[in-house]
Every structure is written in structure tokens, then in C-alpha cells.
Amino acid sequence: MPQLSFNSPLGALTLTEEDGAILSLDWGWGMGNEETPLLTAARDQVDAYFDRRLTVFDLPLAPPGTAFQKKVWDVMNTIPFGQTLTYGEVAARLGTSPRAVGLACGRNPIPIIIPCHRILGSNGSLGGYSGLDGVDTKRTLLRLEKVLLA
């Protein structure tokens, strides 16, 4: 599978492509470095996101996961840049529990692009984050989107 690694404000990120869709965005350097048209476009969109020039990603995505996880990730993709939902709000939309939503968030294979950082606890707490530096990374992304003040 083609991979492309690049630097970001959060450190090294690696995008992986399979069958014409983005499969994952991982923290750190990957094993390959192939500039396919899709991986280049994805990198450019991630760079534009960090520069606040892009608020909606337009990429074919194929995150591996269960049917339930994919439903949670689909809801995440509806949350606009600079806005948030709570785990409970997502759970209510799907007829499930906030804990199940949190577990699906933690399994998101394409963070940033599928914006799991936009899901918060019902009391306004950040909850968890599976990114490189955990909640600190989530805080950084929410500050970038001006959800949190610096």
C-alpha cells in the first residue's frame, strides 16, 4: 500500500492509500514514501487545514472498522470546522451509549480528516484522544479551529 509521510505542526504524519481511498492517517514516519496523486492531494489538504485555509476535507476515505464504528465516523464527518458535539449527542443520534461512541472515537484510523477531536464530554471536558500526545493534541486541534482559546 502506498504511504506518504510528512511534517505537520503536530509532528510527523503518515497517510496510507488503498484502492483509491485514504485508509489511515498515523502519527510518526511510515515505512514508505510514495507521492501518488491521492496521497499528495491528502497531504496538501492536511497542510491547508493546519494553515486554516481549508475547513472541509474532500477526499475518498475507506477507514477499516465495524459497521457501528463507521456510523460514528460518519456523524463526526458532519460536524463543521469550529464546532463540536458531545459523546452523548452522537450517542442519541445513533441510539447507543456515550461510552460506545467514545470507543469508536478511539478507533478512528483517520484522525484530523475524520474529526474525532470535535467530540467532547457532556460537561465540556475534552474526554480522551488517541493522537500522539493524547488530550494535548486534541486541545491543539480545537485551538486551531478556535473552539478553545489559547
Backbone as CSV, one residue per row, in Angstrom:
resi,resn,N_x,N_y,N_z,CA_x,CA_y,CA_z,C_x,C_y,C_z
1,MET,0.831,-1.180,0.000,0.000,0.000,0.000,0.878,1.247,0.000
2,PRO,0.574,2.188,-0.851,1.353,3.422,-0.879,1.167,4.233,0.398
3,GLN,2.274,4.805,0.862,2.277,5.676,2.034,3.041,6.945,1.718
4,LEU,2.652,8.029,2.401,3.364,9.291,2.279,3.477,9.899,3.667
5,SER,4.714,10.147,4.089,4.972,10.775,5.382,5.371,12.220,5.171
6,PHE,4.999,13.072,6.125,5.307,14.494,6.017,5.274,15.132,7.399
7,ASN,5.885,16.293,7.511,5.873,17.040,8.769,4.609,17.871,8.871
8,SER,4.130,18.031,10.088,2.973,18.872,10.376,3.249,19.606,11.689
9,PRO,2.405,20.540,12.060,2.581,21.187,13.367,2.489,20.215,14.547
10,LEU,1.934,19.038,14.318,1.850,18.025,15.368,2.987,17.020,15.287
11,GLY,3.911,17.214,14.377,4.991,16.258,14.165,4.745,15.475,12.886
12,ALA,5.467,14.397,12.732,5.352,13.588,11.521,4.001,12.881,11.462
13,LEU,3.423,12.866,10.265,2.180,12.146,9.987,2.400,11.272,8.759
14,THR,1.703,10.151,8.706,1.794,9.251,7.559,0.397,8.905,7.065
15,LEU,0.176,9.153,5.795,-1.064,8.793,5.122,-0.863,7.485,4.378
16,THR,-1.882,6.629,4.396,-1.846,5.368,3.664,-3.049,5.294,2.744
17,GLU,-2.802,4.830,1.531,-3.834,4.719,0.494,-4.014,3.260,0.118
18,GLU,-5.260,2.912,-0.192,-5.534,1.580,-0.727,-6.747,1.675,-1.646
19,ASP,-6.636,1.123,-2.825,-7.740,1.090,-3.790,-8.361,2.460,-4.030
20,GLY,-7.536,3.491,-4.129,-8.026,4.815,-4.473,-8.699,5.585,-3.355
21,ALA,-8.456,5.184,-2.108,-9.047,5.881,-0.960,-8.032,5.942,0.181
22,ILE,-8.184,6.958,1.031,-7.325,7.072,2.212,-7.780,6.036,3.237
23,LEU,-6.842,5.224,3.676,-7.105,4.142,4.619,-6.791,4.575,6.047
24,SER,-5.712,5.376,6.202,-5.324,5.782,7.552,-4.456,7.032,7.521
25,LEU,-4.450,7.708,8.658,-3.514,8.788,8.944,-2.914,8.430,10.300
26,ASP,-1.615,8.166,10.307,-0.938,7.708,11.516,0.062,8.746,12.001
27,TRP,0.324,8.714,13.282,1.315,9.590,13.907,2.687,8.977,13.697
28,GLY,3.649,9.765,13.243,5.016,9.290,13.040,5.309,8.994,11.577
29,TRP,6.542,8.569,11.349,7.011,8.268,9.987,6.652,6.855,9.614
30,GLY,6.166,6.681,8.393,5.820,5.364,7.878,7.011,4.696,7.213
31,MET,6.749,3.549,6.648,7.805,2.765,6.003,8.052,3.194,4.561
32,GLY,7.038,3.750,3.911,7.196,4.125,2.514,7.058,5.620,2.329
33,ASN,7.365,6.072,1.130,7.204,7.488,0.807,6.939,7.592,-0.688
34,GLU,5.662,7.438,-1.047,5.263,7.413,-2.445,4.257,8.537,-2.692
35,GLU,4.588,9.432,-3.593,3.725,10.580,-3.855,2.715,10.260,-4.948
36,THR,1.691,9.474,-4.610,0.606,9.231,-5.558,-0.246,10.506,-5.634
37,PRO,-1.034,10.657,-6.682,-1.899,11.845,-6.763,-2.819,11.986,-5.547
38,LEU,-3.394,10.881,-5.069,-4.291,10.953,-3.918,-3.541,11.321,-2.644
39,LEU,-2.402,10.673,-2.392,-1.644,10.977,-1.173,-1.133,12.416,-1.184
40,THR,-0.722,12.898,-2.346,-0.272,14.289,-2.460,-1.424,15.243,-2.181
41,ALA,-2.594,14.946,-2.747,-3.774,15.792,-2.501,-4.150,15.770,-1.021
42,ALA,-4.088,14.593,-0.404,-4.423,14.485,1.024,-3.429,15.273,1.871
43,ARG,-2.146,15.132,1.582,-1.133,15.903,2.315,-1.381,17.400,2.155
44,ASP,-1.648,17.830,0.925,-1.888,19.249,0.678,-3.119,19.743,1.439
45,GLN,-4.163,18.911,1.515,-5.348,19.309,2.269,-5.070,19.370,3.771
46,VAL,-4.305,18.430,4.284,-3.942,18.474,5.707,-3.108,19.727,5.990
47,ASP,-2.154,20.025,5.122,-1.361,21.254,5.280,-2.258,22.490,5.262
48,ALA,-3.215,22.532,4.337,-4.129,23.676,4.240,-5.009,23.774,5.484
49,TYR,-5.401,22.641,6.045,-6.164,22.631,7.297,-5.350,23.295,8.414
50,PHE,-4.093,22.889,8.547,-3.255,23.465,9.597,-2.987,24.951,9.377
51,ASP,-3.029,25.395,8.129,-2.855,26.819,7.805,-4.173,27.591,7.875
52,ARG,-5.255,26.914,8.273,-6.607,27.500,8.353,-7.122,27.962,6.987
53,ARG,-6.647,27.342,5.916,-7.124,27.657,4.570,-8.155,26.645,4.093
54,LEU,-8.358,25.566,4.866,-9.298,24.516,4.484,-10.102,24.124,5.714
55,THR,-11.413,24.083,5.559,-12.269,23.705,6.685,-13.045,22.422,6.429
56,VAL,-13.057,21.961,5.175,-13.752,20.723,4.818,-12.831,19.896,3.925
57,PHE,-12.541,18.674,4.357,-11.723,17.774,3.546,-12.574,17.172,2.435
58,ASP,-11.975,17.022,1.261,-12.656,16.434,0.114,-11.770,15.314,-0.422
59,LEU,-11.868,14.170,0.227,-11.021,13.027,-0.115,-11.850,11.748,-0.046
60,PRO,-11.555,10.781,-0.905,-12.202,9.480,-0.746,-11.585,8.754,0.455
61,LEU,-12.443,8.321,1.365,-11.983,7.674,2.592,-12.513,6.246,2.660
62,ALA,-11.704,5.343,3.183,-12.107,3.950,3.382,-11.547,3.443,4.704
63,PRO,-12.007,4.026,5.817,-11.467,3.594,7.109,-11.915,2.171,7.446
64,PRO,-10.989,1.304,7.787,-11.390,-0.043,8.193,-12.008,0.006,9.592
65,GLY,-13.128,-0.666,9.760,-13.790,-0.701,11.058,-15.102,-1.442,10.967
66,THR,-15.755,-1.564,12.104,-17.054,-2.229,12.153,-18.122,-1.306,11.568
67,ALA,-19.275,-1.866,11.302,-20.392,-1.064,10.792,-20.749,0.033,11.792
68,PHE,-20.749,-0.286,13.085,-21.064,0.722,14.098,-20.013,1.834,14.118
69,GLN,-18.745,1.468,14.112,-17.689,2.486,14.106,-17.848,3.415,12.912
70,LYS,-18.158,2.855,11.752,-18.324,3.674,10.552,-19.503,4.634,10.694
71,LYS,-20.561,4.223,11.386,-21.695,5.125,11.636,-21.254,6.296,12.515
72,VAL,-20.464,6.010,13.539,-19.957,7.078,14.409,-19.069,8.018,13.603
73,TRP,-18.181,7.474,12.789,-17.277,8.305,11.987,-18.056,9.130,10.968
74,ASP,-19.151,8.571,10.442,-19.995,9.339,9.524,-20.594,10.557,10.227
75,VAL,-21.043,10.375,11.467,-21.568,11.516,12.233,-20.463,12.544,12.460
76,MET,-19.273,12.087,12.812,-18.146,13.011,13.016,-17.915,13.873,11.785
77,ASN,-18.034,13.266,10.621,-17.795,13.996,9.369,-18.838,15.068,9.089
78,THR,-19.938,15.063,9.836,-20.956,16.104,9.657,-20.715,17.308,10.561
79,ILE,-19.786,17.200,11.491,-19.538,18.304,12.431,-18.674,19.347,11.732
80,PRO,-19.187,20.558,11.552,-18.417,21.583,10.845,-17.168,22.014,11.614
81,PHE,-16.207,22.500,10.867,-14.988,23.110,11.409,-15.396,24.147,12.458
82,GLY,-14.752,24.093,13.614,-15.010,25.085,14.652,-16.217,24.792,15.519
83,GLN,-16.847,23.634,15.328,-17.995,23.264,16.154,-17.747,21.897,16.772
84,THR,-18.542,21.572,17.768,-18.376,20.299,18.460,-19.736,19.669,18.751
85,LEU,-19.706,18.390,19.045,-20.828,17.650,19.608,-20.310,16.934,20.842
86,THR,-21.211,16.521,21.704,-20.790,15.717,22.853,-20.919,14.234,22.500
87,TYR,-20.241,13.410,23.294,-20.382,11.964,23.125,-21.857,11.589,23.245
88,GLY,-22.571,12.232,24.181,-23.993,11.960,24.388,-24.851,12.357,23.204
89,GLU,-24.544,13.483,22.582,-25.314,13.907,21.405,-25.139,12.930,20.245
90,VAL,-23.910,12.486,20.035,-23.668,11.497,18.975,-24.382,10.192,19.326
91,ALA,-24.305,9.791,20.591,-24.968,8.559,21.034,-26.476,8.643,20.810
92,ALA,-27.081,9.784,21.119,-28.524,9.949,20.927,-28.894,9.814,19.446
93,ARG,-28.077,10.363,18.567,-28.347,10.256,17.129,-28.329,8.809,16.656
94,LEU,-27.483,8.004,17.295,-27.295,6.622,16.853,-28.029,5.604,17.716
95,GLY,-28.683,6.072,18.785,-29.400,5.152,19.654,-28.490,4.210,20.407
96,THR,-27.390,4.754,20.915,-26.405,3.940,21.625,-25.923,4.701,22.858
97,SER,-24.870,4.236,23.462,-24.356,4.878,24.676,-23.166,5.790,24.363
98,PRO,-22.965,6.817,25.191,-21.789,7.676,25.015,-20.475,6.891,25.086
99,ARG,-20.434,5.872,25.929,-19.216,5.071,26.053,-18.892,4.367,24.733
100,ALA,-19.914,3.829,24.075,-19.697,3.161,22.779,-19.175,4.159,21.747
101,VAL,-19.696,5.383,21.790,-19.214,6.429,20.886,-17.748,6.731,21.178
102,GLY,-17.406,6.843,22.464,-16.020,7.107,22.841,-15.071,6.015,22.366
103,LEU,-15.504,4.780,22.465,-14.664,3.667,21.997,-14.471,3.749,20.482
104,ALA,-15.524,4.091,19.749,-15.397,4.236,18.294,-14.479,5.404,17.951
105,CYS,-14.566,6.484,18.719,-13.663,7.627,18.502,-12.210,7.179,18.641
106,GLY,-11.939,6.396,19.658,-10.580,5.930,19.907,-10.037,5.001,18.839
107,ARG,-10.922,4.427,18.032,-10.520,3.514,16.959,-10.471,4.194,15.591
108,ASN,-10.714,5.500,15.546,-10.715,6.237,14.285,-9.343,6.138,13.614
109,PRO,-9.253,5.493,12.435,-7.963,5.326,11.775,-7.516,6.539,10.951
110,ILE,-8.399,7.544,10.822,-8.059,8.714,10.003,-8.317,9.991,10.818
111,PRO,-7.616,10.146,11.961,-7.848,11.350,12.759,-7.517,12.611,11.969
112,ILE,-7.985,13.712,12.437,-7.886,15.033,11.817,-8.857,15.102,10.638
113,ILE,-8.715,14.217,9.651,-9.595,14.223,8.483,-10.997,13.782,8.894
114,ILE,-11.110,12.695,9.647,-12.359,12.342,10.324,-12.210,12.947,11.714
115,PRO,-12.905,14.045,11.991,-12.576,14.905,13.135,-13.082,14.423,14.495
116,CYS,-12.501,13.346,14.995,-12.881,12.853,16.317,-12.532,13.856,17.418
117,HIS,-11.641,14.793,17.126,-11.297,15.809,18.126,-12.460,16.757,18.397
118,ARG,-13.493,16.736,17.567,-14.655,17.616,17.738,-15.723,17.020,18.647
119,ILE,-15.424,15.887,19.287,-16.355,15.253,20.216,-15.869,15.535,21.642
120,LEU,-16.772,16.098,22.463,-16.428,16.491,23.831,-17.325,15.782,24.837
121,GLY,-16.904,15.812,26.107,-17.732,15.300,27.190,-18.927,16.220,27.417
122,SER,-19.974,15.696,28.038,-21.198,16.470,28.239,-20.990,17.680,29.149
123,ASN,-19.991,17.617,30.007,-19.704,18.728,30.913,-18.682,19.703,30.318
124,GLY,-18.402,19.550,29.028,-17.433,20.418,28.367,-16.006,19.920,28.471
125,SER,-15.806,18.795,29.159,-14.454,18.245,29.255,-14.018,17.729,27.886
126,LEU,-12.718,17.621,27.709,-12.203,17.168,26.420,-12.380,15.678,26.200
127,GLY,-12.536,14.914,27.257,-12.596,13.465,27.098,-11.208,12.954,26.766
128,GLY,-11.118,11.933,25.960,-9.826,11.380,25.579,-9.494,11.699,24.137
129,TYR,-8.299,11.264,23.741,-7.885,11.403,22.350,-6.775,10.401,22.087
130,SER,-6.883,9.699,20.975,-5.921,8.639,20.665,-4.683,9.154,19.948
131,GLY,-4.614,10.458,19.700,-3.478,11.030,18.993,-2.190,10.962,19.776
132,LEU,-1.129,11.330,19.137,0.231,11.205,19.657,0.380,11.666,21.098
133,ASP,-0.042,12.868,21.409,0.082,13.386,22.773,-1.263,13.428,23.484
134,GLY,-2.179,12.569,23.075,-3.464,12.441,23.734,-4.255,13.738,23.750
135,VAL,-4.751,14.090,24.927,-5.612,15.259,25.080,-4.891,16.543,24.673
136,ASP,-3.579,16.606,24.835,-2.850,17.809,24.399,-2.987,18.013,22.893
137,THR,-2.966,16.932,22.130,-3.153,17.029,20.683,-4.574,17.473,20.363
138,LYS,-5.554,16.916,21.071,-6.946,17.313,20.878,-7.108,18.803,21.179
139,ARG,-6.515,19.259,22.255,-6.571,20.672,22.637,-5.971,21.554,21.527
140,THR,-4.842,21.127,20.971,-4.190,21.875,19.887,-5.104,21.993,18.677
141,LEU,-5.760,20.892,18.298,-6.662,20.917,17.150,-7.875,21.808,17.419
142,LEU,-8.414,21.765,18.614,-9.562,22.608,18.955,-9.174,24.081,19.026
143,ARG,-7.967,24.358,19.437,-7.485,25.759,19.414,-7.302,26.233,17.973
144,LEU,-6.789,25.373,17.121,-6.630,25.713,15.711,-7.978,26.102,15.108
145,GLU,-9.038,25.383,15.506,-10.373,25.651,14.988,-11.098,26.724,15.800
146,LYS,-10.407,27.294,16.773,-10.927,28.373,17.626,-12.132,27.937,18.448
147,VAL,-12.199,26.637,18.761,-13.199,26.140,19.687,-12.746,26.453,21.112
148,LEU,-11.442,26.347,21.340,-10.831,26.687,22.623,-9.938,27.903,22.427
149,LEU,-9.891,28.730,23.438,-8.978,29.871,23.391,-7.600,29.427,23.820
150,ALA,-6.582,30.070,23.306,-5.192,29.707,23.626,-4.893,29.946,25.092
